[in-house]
Amino acid sequence: MAQNIGIEPMHPREFKKIYDIPIYLMHKLTGYPEQTITHWLADESSSRYQKPKPAVLNHFGAIHKILSAS
């Protein structure tokens, strides 16, 4: 049986808004390439925009949970 560990998926854009950190720091925290992060943060109407996969949203949600617990 799967157990809910209380992680809410979070878009990288919302993560950046909450923590107000530069992209290079988001890279250090997550391990995702800076250029990939910039694609996720681009305006949705831009051709550069790429929608993050559910695993990415969960990853940012997990990091948020850890950071907000301290």
Secondary structure, DSSP 8 states (H G I E B T S, - for coil): -----------HHHHHHHH---HHHHHHHH---HHHHHHHHS-TTSTT-----HHHHHHHHHHHHHHHH-
